Amino acid sequence: MKYFLIAGEASGDLHASNLMAALKEVDKEADFRFFGGDLMQAVGGTLVKHYREMAFMGFIPVLLNLRTILKNMKTCREAIRSYRPDVVILIDYPGFNLKMARFVKTELHLPVYYYISPKIWAWKQYRIKDFRRYVDRMFCILPFEKEFFNRLDYAVDYVGNPSVDSVAQFQAQQAASQPDTFLKDEGLGEKPILALLAGSRRQEIKDNLPTMLEVAASFPDFQPVIAGAPGLETEYYRPYIGNHTPKIVFGRTYPLLQHSRAALVTSGTATLETSLFRVPQVVCYYTPVGRLVSFVFHHFFHIPYISLVNLIGGREIVQELFGARFSKRQIQDELGRILHDAAYRKQMLDGYDEIIRLLGKPGASRRAAELIYLSLNH
């Protein structure tokens, strides 16, 4: 069968590439065209547009690049029309993808599937009407999403979480490999490691890393190690490091977490990955006008937490220090607790075990691929 996929950012490229590999296993005739990236291209098929030409986030960047965005949409519509796939598979990226869903359903009358739901449960719940009208099947990767969509009278499938797959694959490879040389390879000393995951976007790193390093300096018995973001170089970090001397490792976040005693983490998938490695963490995320951000979050958002760990657990497993709660003192106090209070640390690890149980076993991409293939052949 012919599959057209649309992924508009790096995480979508990763998840879509895993889905494509799984589709090739269940459908020997699978043929792909896509908006995506290098990982999808490595699986095979035809890359129509790279996500680097599409990744505009925020009101001002979108406004400044509106002509490019409209041109990309036109290119996408023409590519789908000429390819005439058996199904169009959308991966997150709602601003672009929901417009494509409407086009595909109303003008081409082709099946539209969504893999990895946009986070409409946080806000913008009004978008559910677009899913009802234009999306035939939704495959979710967070267990609470199934109940959320059911309450809105929209049936979805929970297929498992790709991070579970990635971590399990890494751990299996580690178990089968030669003796671990990570510490030696990266020139790390004998002190316990404090992992600093300051985000993948430049603004996140600029806003969060300096405070993280100041906090780390209060714990001289630990060595801070920064997880370098994809696409950035060591030089980018230098202005935000100041007089500190942390190590920076690129492309080795999983080995870093495997060897860490604790972590300071900005919100996002990194909070979930840290919990899968059972590393106690402090979620800390700086925002300008913190008090206003806290007010808006508590009064206008539909969710009680920002971290995936707490959202999946349905309770406060890790502390979320953002908005008005973001300060060096509060982060420092919480890090001290998870490092030195054994009972508190165990409580967090027990919460992680609950998360791991709720997420289920590895195999998200395979389950999604099988459901897609079977439904199209039904």
C-alpha positions as CSV (number, residue, x, y, z in Angstrom):
1,M,0.0,0.0,0.0
2,K,0.9,3.6,-0.4
3,Y,1.4,5.8,2.7
4,F,1.8,9.5,2.9
5,L,3.1,10.8,6.2
6,I,3.5,14.3,7.6
7,A,5.9,15.1,10.5
8,G,6.9,18.7,11.1
9,E,9.6,18.5,13.7
10,A,12.5,16.3,15.0
11,S,10.4,14.3,17.5
12,G,7.8,13.6,14.8
13,D,10.6,12.4,12.4
14,L,11.8,9.9,15.0
15,H,8.3,8.5,15.8
16,A,7.3,8.4,12.1
17,S,10.5,6.6,11.1
18,N,9.8,3.9,13.7
19,L,6.2,3.6,12.5
20,M,7.4,3.3,8.9
21,A,9.9,0.6,9.8
22,A,7.1,-1.3,11.5
23,L,4.8,-0.8,8.5
24,K,7.4,-2.4,6.3
25,E,7.4,-5.5,8.5
26,V,3.6,-5.9,8.3
27,D,3.2,-4.7,4.7
28,K,5.9,-6.0,2.3
29,E,4.5,-3.7,-0.5
30,A,4.7,-0.5,1.7
31,D,5.6,2.6,-0.3
32,F,6.2,5.9,1.4
33,R,6.2,9.6,0.5
34,F,6.4,12.2,3.3
35,F,7.1,15.5,4.8
36,G,9.7,14.7,7.4
37,G,13.4,14.3,8.1
38,D,16.6,12.3,7.9
39,L,15.3,9.4,10.0
40,M,12.3,8.8,7.9
41,Q,14.5,9.1,4.7
42,A,16.8,6.4,6.1
43,V,13.8,4.0,6.3
44,G,13.0,4.6,2.6
45,G,10.6,6.3,0.3
46,T,10.5,9.8,-1.1
47,L,11.1,12.9,1.0
48,V,9.0,15.7,-0.4
49,K,9.9,18.4,2.2
50,H,12.3,18.4,5.1
51,Y,10.8,19.5,8.5
52,R,13.7,22.1,8.8
53,E,11.8,24.2,6.3
54,M,8.6,23.9,8.3
55,A,9.5,24.3,12.0
56,F,8.1,27.7,12.9
57,M,6.8,28.0,16.4
58,G,5.2,31.0,18.2
59,F,3.1,33.8,16.8
60,I,5.8,36.1,15.5
61,P,7.9,33.4,13.7
62,V,4.7,32.1,12.1
63,L,3.7,35.6,11.0
64,L,7.1,36.4,9.6
65,N,7.2,33.1,7.7
66,L,3.6,33.0,6.6
67,R,4.4,33.0,2.9
68,T,6.7,30.0,3.3
69,I,4.1,28.2,5.4
70,L,1.4,28.7,2.8
71,K,3.8,27.6,0.1
72,N,4.5,24.4,2.1
73,M,0.8,23.7,2.4
74,K,0.3,24.1,-1.3
75,T,3.3,21.7,-2.0
76,C,1.8,19.2,0.5
77,R,-1.6,19.3,-1.1
78,E,-0.2,18.8,-4.6
79,A,2.1,16.0,-3.4
80,I,-0.8,14.1,-1.8
81,R,-3.1,14.7,-4.8
82,S,-0.5,13.4,-7.3
83,Y,0.6,10.4,-5.1
84,R,-3.0,9.3,-4.3
85,P,-2.0,7.3,-1.3
86,D,-4.1,4.6,0.4
87,V,-3.9,6.6,3.6
88,V,-2.5,9.9,5.0
89,I,-0.8,9.5,8.4
90,L,-0.4,12.7,10.5
91,I,2.2,12.9,13.3
92,D,1.4,15.6,16.0
93,Y,2.1,19.1,14.5
94,P,-1.6,20.2,14.6
95,G,-1.4,23.7,13.1
96,F,-0.3,22.3,9.8
97,N,-1.7,18.7,10.0
98,L,-5.3,19.5,10.8
99,K,-5.5,21.7,7.7
100,M,-4.2,18.8,5.6
101,A,-6.7,16.5,7.2
102,R,-9.5,18.8,6.2
103,F,-8.2,18.9,2.6
104,V,-7.7,15.2,2.3
105,K,-11.2,14.3,3.7
106,T,-13.2,17.0,1.9
107,E,-11.5,17.1,-1.5
108,L,-9.7,13.7,-2.0
109,H,-12.0,11.6,0.3
110,L,-9.1,9.5,1.5
111,P,-8.6,7.9,4.9
112,V,-6.8,10.1,7.4
113,Y,-5.1,8.6,10.5
114,Y,-3.4,10.4,13.3
115,Y,-0.4,8.9,15.2
116,I,0.5,10.8,18.4
117,S,-2.3,13.1,19.3
118,P,-1.8,16.9,19.5
119,K,-2.0,17.9,23.2
120,I,-5.5,19.3,23.0
121,W,-6.2,18.0,26.5
122,A,-4.0,20.8,27.8
123,W,-6.0,23.5,26.1
124,K,-7.7,24.0,22.7
125,Q,-10.3,21.3,23.4
126,Y,-12.4,22.9,20.7
127,R,-10.2,21.2,18.2
128,I,-12.1,17.9,18.9
129,K,-14.6,18.9,16.2
130,D,-11.8,18.8,13.6
131,F,-10.9,15.3,14.6
132,R,-14.5,14.1,14.5
133,R,-14.9,15.6,11.0
134,Y,-11.6,14.8,9.3
135,V,-9.7,12.1,11.2
136,D,-10.8,8.5,10.8
137,R,-8.5,6.8,13.4
138,M,-6.4,8.2,16.2
139,F,-3.5,6.3,17.8
140,C,-2.4,7.7,21.1
141,I,0.8,7.2,23.1
142,L,-0.3,8.5,26.5
143,P,-2.6,6.2,28.5
144,F,-4.8,9.0,29.9
145,E,-5.6,10.3,26.4
146,K,-8.0,7.3,25.8
147,E,-10.2,8.3,28.7
148,F,-10.0,12.0,27.7
149,F,-11.2,11.4,24.2
150,N,-13.8,9.0,25.3
151,R,-15.3,11.8,27.5
152,L,-15.5,13.9,24.3
153,D,-17.3,11.0,22.5
154,Y,-14.4,10.2,20.2
155,A,-12.9,6.7,20.2
156,V,-9.2,6.3,20.0
157,D,-6.6,3.5,20.4
158,Y,-3.8,3.6,23.0
159,V,-0.9,1.7,21.4
160,G,1.8,2.2,24.0
161,N,4.6,4.8,24.3
162,P,7.6,5.1,21.9
163,S,9.8,6.2,24.8
164,V,9.2,2.9,26.4
165,D,10.4,1.2,23.2
166,S,13.5,3.4,22.9
167,V,14.6,2.9,26.5
168,A,13.9,-0.9,26.4
169,Q,15.9,-1.1,23.1
170,F,18.8,0.8,24.7
171,Q,18.8,-1.3,27.8
172,A,18.8,-4.5,25.8
173,Q,21.7,-3.4,23.7
174,Q,23.6,-2.4,26.9
175,A,23.0,-5.8,28.4
176,A,24.3,-7.5,25.3
177,S,27.4,-5.3,24.8
178,Q,30.9,-5.2,26.1
179,P,31.7,-3.6,29.5
180,D,30.3,-0.1,29.8
181,T,32.8,2.6,28.8
182,F,30.6,5.7,29.0
183,L,32.3,7.3,32.0
184,K,35.8,6.7,30.5
185,D,34.8,7.8,27.0
186,E,33.4,11.1,28.3
187,G,36.2,11.7,30.7
188,L,33.9,11.7,33.7
189,G,35.3,11.4,37.2
190,E,34.2,9.3,40.2
191,K,31.8,11.7,41.7
192,P,28.1,10.8,41.3
193,I,26.5,12.5,38.3
194,L,23.8,15.2,38.3
195,A,22.3,15.3,34.8
196,L,21.2,18.6,33.5
197,L,18.5,18.3,30.7
198,A,17.9,22.0,29.9
199,G,15.8,21.4,26.8
200,S,16.3,21.0,23.1
201,R,15.4,24.6,22.0
202,R,17.8,27.5,22.2
203,Q,15.4,29.6,24.3
204,E,14.9,26.8,26.8
205,I,18.6,26.4,27.3
206,K,19.2,30.2,27.6
207,D,16.5,30.5,30.2
208,N,17.1,27.3,32.3
209,L,20.7,26.3,32.1
210,P,22.3,29.2,34.1
211,T,20.0,28.5,37.1
212,M,20.6,24.8,36.9
213,L,24.3,25.3,37.0
214,E,24.1,27.6,40.0
215,V,22.0,25.0,41.8
216,A,24.5,22.2,40.9
217,A,27.4,24.3,42.3
218,S,25.7,24.0,45.7
219,F,26.3,20.3,45.6
220,P,30.1,20.0,45.2
221,D,30.0,16.2,45.9
222,F,28.3,15.7,42.6
223,Q,29.5,16.4,39.0
224,P,27.0,18.2,36.7
225,V,26.8,16.9,33.2
226,I,24.8,18.6,30.5
227,A,22.8,16.6,27.9
228,G,23.6,18.5,24.7
229,A,20.7,19.2,22.4
230,P,20.6,17.8,18.8
231,G,21.8,20.2,16.2
232,L,23.7,22.4,18.7
233,E,27.4,22.7,19.3
234,T,29.4,23.1,22.4
235,E,30.1,26.8,21.5
236,Y,26.4,27.6,21.8
237,Y,26.5,26.6,25.5
238,R,29.5,28.7,26.5
239,P,27.7,32.0,27.2
240,Y,25.3,30.3,29.6
241,I,28.0,28.2,31.4
242,G,29.9,31.2,32.9
243,N,32.6,30.2,35.3
244,H,31.2,26.7,35.8
245,T,33.0,23.7,34.3
246,P,30.4,21.0,33.5
247,K,30.9,18.3,30.9
248,I,28.6,18.4,27.9
249,V,27.7,15.1,26.1
250,F,26.0,15.0,22.8
251,G,23.8,12.2,21.5
252,R,24.2,10.2,24.7
253,T,21.3,11.2,26.9
254,Y,20.3,7.6,27.7
255,P,23.8,6.6,28.8
256,L,24.0,9.8,30.9
257,L,20.7,9.0,32.6
258,Q,21.7,5.5,33.2
259,H,24.7,6.7,35.2
260,S,23.0,9.6,37.0
261,R,22.1,9.9,40.7
262,A,19.5,12.7,40.0
263,A,18.5,15.1,37.3
264,L,17.2,18.7,36.7
265,V,14.9,18.5,33.8
266,T,12.8,21.0,31.8
267,S,9.3,19.8,30.9
268,G,8.6,17.5,27.9
269,T,9.5,14.0,26.9
270,A,12.7,14.2,28.9
271,T,10.8,14.1,32.1
272,L,9.2,10.8,31.0
273,E,12.5,9.3,29.8
274,T,14.1,10.2,33.1
275,S,11.4,8.4,35.0
276,L,11.9,5.3,32.8
277,F,15.5,5.2,33.9
278,R,14.3,5.6,37.5
279,V,16.4,8.8,38.1
280,P,14.9,11.1,40.7
281,Q,14.3,14.5,39.2
282,V,13.3,18.1,39.7
283,V,11.2,19.5,36.9
284,C,12.2,23.2,36.5
285,Y,11.1,25.5,33.7
286,Y,11.7,29.2,33.6
287,T,9.1,31.5,32.1
288,P,9.1,35.3,32.0
289,V,6.4,37.0,34.3
290,G,6.2,33.8,36.3
291,R,3.3,34.9,38.5
292,L,1.2,35.7,35.4
293,V,2.1,32.3,33.8
294,S,1.1,30.5,37.0
295,F,-2.2,32.3,37.1
296,V,-3.0,31.6,33.4
297,F,-2.0,27.9,33.8
298,H,-4.2,27.4,36.9
299,H,-7.2,29.3,35.5
300,F,-7.2,28.6,31.8
301,F,-5.5,25.3,31.2
302,H,-7.5,22.0,31.5
303,I,-4.7,20.1,33.2
304,P,-3.3,20.1,36.7
305,Y,0.4,19.4,35.8
306,I,2.9,20.2,33.1
307,S,5.2,17.1,33.3
308,L,4.2,13.8,31.6
309,V,5.2,12.0,34.7
310,N,2.5,13.6,36.8
311,L,0.0,13.7,34.0
312,I,0.3,9.9,33.5
313,G,0.4,9.2,37.2
314,G,-2.6,11.5,37.9
315,R,-0.8,12.9,40.9
316,E,2.3,14.9,42.0
317,I,5.1,12.3,41.7
318,V,7.7,14.9,40.9
319,Q,7.9,18.6,41.9
320,E,7.1,21.1,39.0
321,L,9.0,24.3,39.7
322,F,7.8,26.6,36.9
323,G,6.2,30.0,36.7
324,A,6.1,31.6,40.1
325,R,7.7,28.6,41.7
326,F,10.9,28.7,39.6
327,S,13.8,30.0,41.8
328,K,17.3,28.9,42.6
329,R,16.3,28.4,46.3
330,Q,13.3,26.1,45.6
331,I,15.2,24.0,43.0
332,Q,18.1,23.7,45.4
333,D,15.8,22.6,48.3
334,E,14.0,20.0,46.2
335,L,17.3,18.6,44.8
336,G,18.6,18.3,48.3
337,R,15.6,16.2,49.3
338,I,15.9,13.7,46.4
339,L,19.6,13.3,46.9
340,H,19.7,13.0,50.7
341,D,16.2,12.0,52.0
342,A,16.0,8.3,51.4
343,A,12.3,8.0,52.2
344,Y,11.4,10.8,49.9
345,R,13.6,9.4,47.2
346,K,12.0,6.0,47.5
347,Q,8.5,7.6,47.3
348,M,9.4,9.1,43.9
349,L,10.9,5.8,42.6
350,D,7.7,4.0,43.7
351,G,5.8,6.6,41.6
352,Y,8.0,5.8,38.7
353,D,7.2,2.1,39.0
354,E,3.5,3.0,38.8
355,I,4.1,5.1,35.6
356,I,6.0,2.2,34.0
357,R,3.1,-0.2,34.8
358,L,0.6,2.3,33.3
359,L,2.6,2.8,30.1
360,G,2.6,-1.0,29.4
361,K,5.1,-3.1,27.5
362,P,7.3,-2.0,24.5
363,G,5.9,-2.3,21.0
364,A,4.0,1.0,20.3
365,S,5.2,1.3,16.7
366,R,4.4,-2.3,15.9
367,R,0.9,-2.2,17.4
368,A,0.1,1.1,15.6
369,A,1.4,-0.4,12.3
370,E,-0.7,-3.6,12.7
371,L,-3.8,-1.6,13.5
372,I,-3.3,0.7,10.5
373,Y,-2.7,-2.2,8.1
374,L,-5.5,-4.3,9.3
375,S,-8.0,-1.4,9.3
376,L,-7.1,-0.5,5.7
377,N,-7.6,-4.2,4.6
378,H,-10.8,-4.7,6.5
